[in-house]
């Protein structure tokens, strides 16, 4: 029985992290060929080997820093060179502030790095993915779908995470603008906006003193009506929905996977 993405080429950045590795496994189970990237070369090799052995998937990988434009250019080229096309891109690579902190106390070099990775990195990714998908659409009528991983912090304020929130607001702006530009050119672009999920990025912030503060899980979820963190697979379902070929009329949207946080 063919999978939902049987034969499709899916590019995933941040592929060794919580969302990225889970997404890679899920797309592989659905029959996709994978182009994977991560800053951590060793972890990237490990996840590629694991998926290749378990799923028998075709995988190409390239480690690098998403804040370097050359990586996005090389990844788009790798997809075409290795598999002939790029059908889906999941722009997932991202970092967060070391600790919850009021804006004036955030180190300027930390702020710049977050913007470079979380916002400019998505810009670079889109810049090199969109022409490939547009060309495919003009040649064959089949373009592609892009999922940008933003955050609930990209649609609300986020006390203590101001720079991260600013970057994710930017991702939402890029998503909506690019979606309008490419709506008639065969490319759908949507953003997934999770609240805190049980990924290393979030759990590493818990129960550890940083800058004189300790954050507990209860504090982290106190504003969430469901009163819990999201499980990774719950967020991956939104990736699948946003990129599904059956979901062909949705573009420029933010999918809030947030336990009701933005329902007010």
MONORGI-V230908 format. One record per pair of residues at least 24 apart in sequence whose C-alpha atoms are under 10 Angstrom apart, sorted by the first residue. I is the first residue (numbers start at 1). J is the second residue. If there is no record, write none. Layout:
# MONORGI-V230908
I_J ; I_J
This chain:
# MONORGI-V230908
1_30 ; 1_31 ; 2_29 ; 2_30 ; 2_31 ; 3_27 ; 3_28 ; 3_29 ; 3_30 ; 3_31 ; 3_32 ; 4_29 ; 4_30 ; 4_31 ; 4_32 ; 4_240 ; 4_244 ; 4_245 ; 4_246 ; 5_29 ; 5_30 ; 5_31 ; 5_32 ; 5_33 ; 5_87 ; 5_88 ; 5_240 ; 5_243 ; 5_244 ; 5_245 ; 6_30 ; 6_31 ; 6_32 ; 6_33 ; 7_31 ; 7_32 ; 7_33 ; 7_34 ; 7_58 ; 7_83 ; 7_87 ; 8_32 ; 8_33 ; 8_34 ; 8_83 ; 8_85 ; 8_86 ; 8_87 ; 8_88 ; 8_144 ; 9_33 ; 9_34 ; 9_35 ; 9_58 ; 9_59 ; 9_79 ; 9_80 ; 9_82 ; 9_83 ; 9_84 ; 9_85 ; 9_86 ; 9_87 ; 9_88 ; 9_89 ; 9_144 ; 10_34 ; 10_35 ; 10_36 ; 10_59 ; 10_79 ; 10_83 ; 10_85 ; 10_86 ; 10_87 ; 10_88 ; 10_89 ; 10_90 ; 10_144 ; 10_145 ; 10_146 ; 10_243 ; 11_35 ; 11_36 ; 11_37 ; 11_59 ; 11_60 ; 11_61 ; 11_75 ; 11_76 ; 11_78 ; 11_79 ; 11_86 ; 11_87 ; 11_88 ; 11_89 ; 11_90 ; 11_91 ; 11_92 ; 11_129 ; 11_146 ; 12_36 ; 12_37 ; 12_38 ; 12_61 ; 12_75 ; 12_88 ; 12_89 ; 12_90 ; 12_91 ; 12_92 ; 12_93 ; 12_147 ; 13_37 ; 13_38 ; 13_39 ; 13_61 ; 13_62 ; 13_63 ; 13_64 ; 13_65 ; 13_66 ; 13_72 ; 13_75 ; 13_89 ; 13_90 ; 13_91 ; 13_92 ; 13_93 ; 13_94 ; 13_121 ; 13_122 ; 13_125 ; 14_38 ; 14_39 ; 14_40 ; 14_44 ; 14_63 ; 14_64 ; 14_65 ; 14_66 ; 14_90 ; 14_91 ; 14_92 ; 14_93 ; 14_94 ; 14_95 ; 15_39 ; 15_40 ; 15_43 ; 15_44 ; 15_47 ; 15_48 ; 15_61 ; 15_63 ; 15_90 ; 15_91 ; 15_92 ; 15_93 ; 16_40 ; 16_41 ; 16_42 ; 16_43 ; 16_44 ; 16_45 ; 16_46 ; 16_47 ; 16_48 ; 16_93 ; 17_43 ; 17_44 ; 17_47 ; 17_92 ; 17_93 ; 17_94 ; 17_199 ; 17_200 ; 17_201 ; 18_92 ; 18_197 ; 18_198 ; 18_199 ; 18_200 ; 18_201 ; 18_202 ; 18_232 ; 18_233 ; 19_92 ; 19_93 ; 19_149 ; 19_197 ; 19_198 ; 19_199 ; 19_200 ; 19_201 ; 19_231 ; 19_232 ; 19_233 ; 19_235 ; 19_236 ; 19_239 ; 20_47 ; 20_90 ; 20_91 ; 20_92 ; 20_93 ; 20_149 ; 20_232 ; 20_236 ; 21_47 ; 21_48 ; 21_51 ; 21_232 ; 22_47 ; 22_232 ; 22_233 ; 22_235 ; 22_236 ; 23_90 ; 23_92 ; 23_232 ; 23_233 ; 23_235 ; 23_236 ; 23_237 ; 23_239 ; 23_240 ; 24_48 ; 24_51 ; 24_59 ; 24_90 ; 24_236 ; 25_50 ; 25_51 ; 25_52 ; 25_54 ; 25_55 ; 25_57 ; 26_51 ; 26_233 ; 26_236 ; 26_237 ; 26_239 ; 26_240 ; 27_57 ; 27_236 ; 27_239 ; 27_240 ; 28_52 ; 28_54 ; 28_55 ; 28_56 ; 28_57 ; 28_58 ; 28_59 ; 29_54 ; 29_55 ; 29_56 ; 29_57 ; 30_55 ; 30_240 ; 31_55 ; 31_56 ; 31_57 ; 31_58 ; 32_57 ; 32_58 ; 32_59 ; 32_87 ; 32_88 ; 33_57 ; 33_58 ; 33_59 ; 33_60 ; 33_79 ; 33_82 ; 33_83 ; 33_86 ; 33_87 ; 34_58 ; 34_59 ; 34_60 ; 34_61 ; 34_79 ; 34_83 ; 34_86 ; 34_88 ; 34_89 ; 35_59 ; 35_60 ; 35_61 ; 35_62 ; 35_75 ; 35_76 ; 35_78 ; 35_79 ; 35_82 ; 35_83 ; 35_86 ; 35_89 ; 36_60 ; 36_61 ; 36_62 ; 36_63 ; 36_75 ; 36_79 ; 36_90 ; 37_61 ; 37_62 ; 37_63 ; 37_64 ; 37_65 ; 37_66 ; 37_71 ; 37_72 ; 37_75 ; 37_92 ; 37_93 ; 38_62 ; 38_63 ; 38_64 ; 38_65 ; 38_66 ; 38_92 ; 38_93 ; 38_94 ; 39_63 ; 39_64 ; 39_65 ; 39_66 ; 39_67 ; 39_93 ; 40_64 ; 40_65 ; 58_82 ; 58_83 ; 59_83 ; 65_93 ; 65_117 ; 65_121 ; 66_91 ; 66_93 ; 66_94 ; 66_116 ; 66_117 ; 66_118 ; 66_119 ; 66_120 ; 66_121 ; 66_122 ; 66_123 ; 66_124 ; 66_125 ; 67_93 ; 67_94 ; 67_113 ; 67_114 ; 67_115 ; 67_116 ; 67_117 ; 67_118 ; 67_119 ; 67_120 ; 67_121 ; 67_122 ; 67_123 ; 67_124 ; 67_125 ; 68_116 ; 68_117 ; 68_120 ; 68_121 ; 68_124 ; 69_120 ; 69_121 ; 69_122 ; 69_123 ; 69_124 ; 69_125 ; 69_127 ; 69_128 ; 70_124 ; 70_125 ; 70_128 ; 71_121 ; 71_124 ; 71_125 ; 71_128 ; 72_121 ; 72_122 ; 72_123 ; 72_124 ; 72_125 ; 72_126 ; 72_127 ; 72_128 ; 72_129 ; 73_124 ; 73_125 ; 73_126 ; 73_127 ; 73_128 ; 73_129 ; 74_128 ; 75_125 ; 75_128 ; 75_129 ; 76_125 ; 76_126 ; 76_127 ; 76_128 ; 76_129 ; 76_130 ; 76_131 ; 76_132 ; 76_133 ; 77_128 ; 77_129 ; 77_132 ; 79_129 ; 79_132 ; 80_132 ; 84_136 ; 85_132 ; 85_133 ; 85_135 ; 85_136 ; 85_143 ; 85_144 ; 86_129 ; 86_130 ; 86_132 ; 86_133 ; 86_136 ; 86_143 ; 86_144 ; 86_145 ; 87_129 ; 87_132 ; 87_133 ; 87_136 ; 87_142 ; 87_143 ; 87_144 ; 87_145 ; 87_146 ; 87_187 ; 87_243 ; 87_245 ; 88_129 ; 88_133 ; 88_143 ; 88_144 ; 88_145 ; 88_146 ; 88_147 ; 88_187 ; 88_188 ; 88_189 ; 88_243 ; 88_244 ; 88_245 ; 89_125 ; 89_126 ; 89_129 ; 89_130 ; 89_133 ; 89_144 ; 89_145 ; 89_146 ; 89_147 ; 89_148 ; 89_189 ; 89_243 ; 90_122 ; 90_125 ; 90_145 ; 90_146 ; 90_147 ; 90_148 ; 90_149 ; 90_190 ; 90_191 ; 90_192 ; 90_239 ; 90_243 ; 91_118 ; 91_121 ; 91_122 ; 91_123 ; 91_125 ; 91_126 ; 91_146 ; 91_147 ; 91_148 ; 91_149 ; 91_150 ; 91_191 ; 92_118 ; 92_121 ; 92_122 ; 92_147 ; 92_148 ; 92_149 ; 92_150 ; 92_192 ; 93_117 ; 93_118 ; 93_119 ; 93_121 ; 93_122 ; 93_148 ; 93_149 ; 93_150 ; 94_118 ; 94_119 ; 94_121 ; 94_122 ; 94_149 ; 94_150 ; 94_164 ; 94_167 ; 94_168 ; 94_201 ; 95_164 ; 95_201 ; 96_161 ; 96_163 ; 96_164 ; 96_165 ; 96_167 ; 96_201 ; 96_202 ; 96_205 ; 97_160 ; 97_161 ; 97_162 ; 97_163 ; 97_164 ; 97_201 ; 97_205 ; 98_161 ; 98_201 ; 98_204 ; 98_205 ; 98_210 ; 98_211 ; 99_160 ; 99_161 ; 99_204 ; 99_205 ; 99_206 ; 99_208 ; 99_209 ; 99_210 ; 99_211 ; 99_212 ; 99_213 ; 99_214 ; 99_215 ; 100_158 ; 100_159 ; 100_160 ; 100_161 ; 100_162 ; 100_205 ; 100_210 ; 100_211 ; 100_213 ; 100_214 ; 100_215 ; 101_159 ; 101_160 ; 101_161 ; 101_162 ; 101_163 ; 101_210 ; 101_211 ; 101_213 ; 102_159 ; 102_160 ; 102_161 ; 102_162 ; 102_163 ; 103_159 ; 103_160 ; 103_161 ; 103_162 ; 103_163 ; 104_162 ; 105_160 ; 106_160 ; 106_161 ; 106_162 ; 106_163 ; 108_163 ; 110_163 ; 111_162 ; 111_163 ; 111_164 ; 111_166 ; 111_167 ; 112_163 ; 113_163 ; 114_163 ; 114_164 ; 114_165 ; 114_166 ; 114_167 ; 114_168 ; 115_163 ; 115_164 ; 115_165 ; 115_166 ; 115_167 ; 115_168 ; 115_170 ; 116_167 ; 117_167 ; 118_149 ; 118_150 ; 118_163 ; 118_164 ; 118_165 ; 118_166 ; 118_167 ; 118_168 ; 118_170 ; 118_171 ; 119_150 ; 119_164 ; 119_166 ; 119_167 ; 119_168 ; 119_169 ; 119_170 ; 119_171 ; 119_172 ; 119_174 ; 120_167 ; 120_170 ; 120_171 ; 121_171 ; 122_148 ; 122_149 ; 122_150 ; 122_167 ; 122_168 ; 122_170 ; 122_171 ; 122_174 ; 122_175 ; 123_170 ; 123_171 ; 123_174 ; 123_175 ; 123_178 ; 126_174 ; 126_175 ; 126_178 ; 126_189 ; 127_178 ; 129_187 ; 130_178 ; 130_182 ; 130_185 ; 130_186 ; 130_187 ; 130_188 ; 130_189 ; 131_182 ; 131_185 ; 131_187 ; 133_182 ; 133_185 ; 133_186 ; 133_187 ; 133_188 ; 134_182 ; 134_184 ; 134_185 ; 134_186 ; 134_187 ; 135_185 ; 135_186 ; 136_185 ; 136_186 ; 136_187 ; 137_184 ; 137_185 ; 137_186 ; 137_187 ; 138_185 ; 138_186 ; 141_185 ; 141_186 ; 142_185 ; 142_186 ; 142_187 ; 143_182 ; 143_185 ; 143_186 ; 143_187 ; 143_188 ; 144_185 ; 144_186 ; 144_187 ; 144_188 ; 144_189 ; 144_243 ; 144_245 ; 144_248 ; 145_186 ; 145_187 ; 145_188 ; 145_189 ; 145_190 ; 145_242 ; 145_243 ; 145_244 ; 145_245 ; 145_247 ; 145_248 ; 145_251 ; 146_175 ; 146_179 ; 146_187 ; 146_188 ; 146_189 ; 146_190 ; 146_191 ; 146_239 ; 146_242 ; 146_243 ; 146_251 ; 147_175 ; 147_188 ; 147_189 ; 147_190 ; 147_191 ; 147_192 ; 147_238 ; 147_239 ; 147_240 ; 147_241 ; 147_242 ; 147_243 ; 147_251 ; 147_254 ; 148_172 ; 148_174 ; 148_175 ; 148_189 ; 148_190 ; 148_191 ; 148_192 ; 148_193 ; 148_239 ; 148_242 ; 148_254 ; 149_175 ; 149_190 ; 149_191 ; 149_192 ; 149_193 ; 149_194 ; 149_235 ; 149_239 ; 149_254 ; 149_255 ; 150_175 ; 150_190 ; 150_191 ; 150_192 ; 150_193 ; 150_194 ; 150_195 ; 150_254 ; 150_255 ; 150_256 ; 151_191 ; 151_192 ; 151_193 ; 151_194 ; 151_195 ; 151_196 ; 151_254 ; 151_255 ; 151_256 ; 151_257 ; 151_258 ; 152_192 ; 152_193 ; 152_194 ; 152_195 ; 152_196 ; 152_254 ; 152_255 ; 152_256 ; 152_257 ; 152_258 ; 152_261 ; 152_262 ; 153_193 ; 153_194 ; 153_195 ; 153_196 ; 154_191 ; 154_192 ; 154_193 ; 154_194 ; 154_195 ; 154_254 ; 155_193 ; 155_254 ; 155_256 ; 155_262 ; 156_261 ; 156_262 ; 168_193 ; 172_252 ; 172_253 ; 172_254 ; 173_252 ; 174_252 ; 175_251 ; 175_252 ; 175_253 ; 175_254 ; 176_251 ; 176_252 ; 176_253 ; 176_254 ; 177_252 ; 178_251 ; 178_252 ; 179_250 ; 179_251 ; 179_252 ; 179_253 ; 180_251 ; 180_252 ; 181_252 ; 182_251 ; 182_252 ; 183_249 ; 183_250 ; 183_251 ; 183_252 ; 186_248 ; 187_248 ; 187_251 ; 188_242 ; 188_243 ; 188_247 ; 188_248 ; 188_249 ; 188_250 ; 188_251 ; 188_252 ; 188_253 ; 189_242 ; 189_243 ; 189_250 ; 189_251 ; 189_252 ; 189_253 ; 189_254 ; 190_239 ; 190_242 ; 190_243 ; 190_250 ; 190_251 ; 190_252 ; 190_253 ; 190_254 ; 190_255 ; 191_238 ; 191_239 ; 191_242 ; 191_251 ; 191_252 ; 191_253 ; 191_254 ; 191_255 ; 191_256 ; 192_235 ; 192_236 ; 192_238 ; 192_239 ; 192_242 ; 192_253 ; 192_254 ; 192_255 ; 192_256 ; 192_257 ; 193_235 ; 193_238 ; 193_253 ; 193_254 ; 193_255 ; 193_256 ; 193_257 ; 193_258 ; 194_229 ; 194_230 ; 194_232 ; 194_234 ; 194_235 ; 194_236 ; 194_238 ; 194_254 ; 194_255 ; 194_256 ; 194_257 ; 194_258 ; 194_259 ; 194_261 ; 195_220 ; 195_221 ; 195_224 ; 195_228 ; 195_229 ; 195_230 ; 195_235 ; 195_256 ; 195_257 ; 195_258 ; 195_259 ; 195_260 ; 195_261 ; 195_262 ; 196_220 ; 196_221 ; 196_224 ; 196_228 ; 196_229 ; 196_230 ; 196_231 ; 196_232 ; 196_257 ; 196_258 ; 196_259 ; 197_221 ; 197_228 ; 197_229 ; 197_230 ; 197_231 ; 197_232 ; 197_233 ; 197_234 ; 197_235 ; 197_257 ; 197_258 ; 198_228 ; 198_229 ; 198_230 ; 198_231 ; 198_232 ; 198_233 ; 199_229 ; 199_230 ; 199_231 ; 199_232 ; 202_229 ; 203_229 ; 221_259 ; 221_261 ; 222_261 ; 223_259 ; 223_260 ; 223_261 ; 223_262 ; 224_258 ; 224_259 ; 224_260 ; 224_261 ; 224_262 ; 224_263 ; 225_258 ; 225_259 ; 225_260 ; 225_261 ; 225_262 ; 225_263 ; 225_264 ; 226_258 ; 226_259 ; 226_260 ; 226_261 ; 227_259 ; 227_260 ; 227_261 ; 228_258 ; 228_259 ; 229_258 ; 229_259 ; 230_257 ; 230_258 ; 230_259
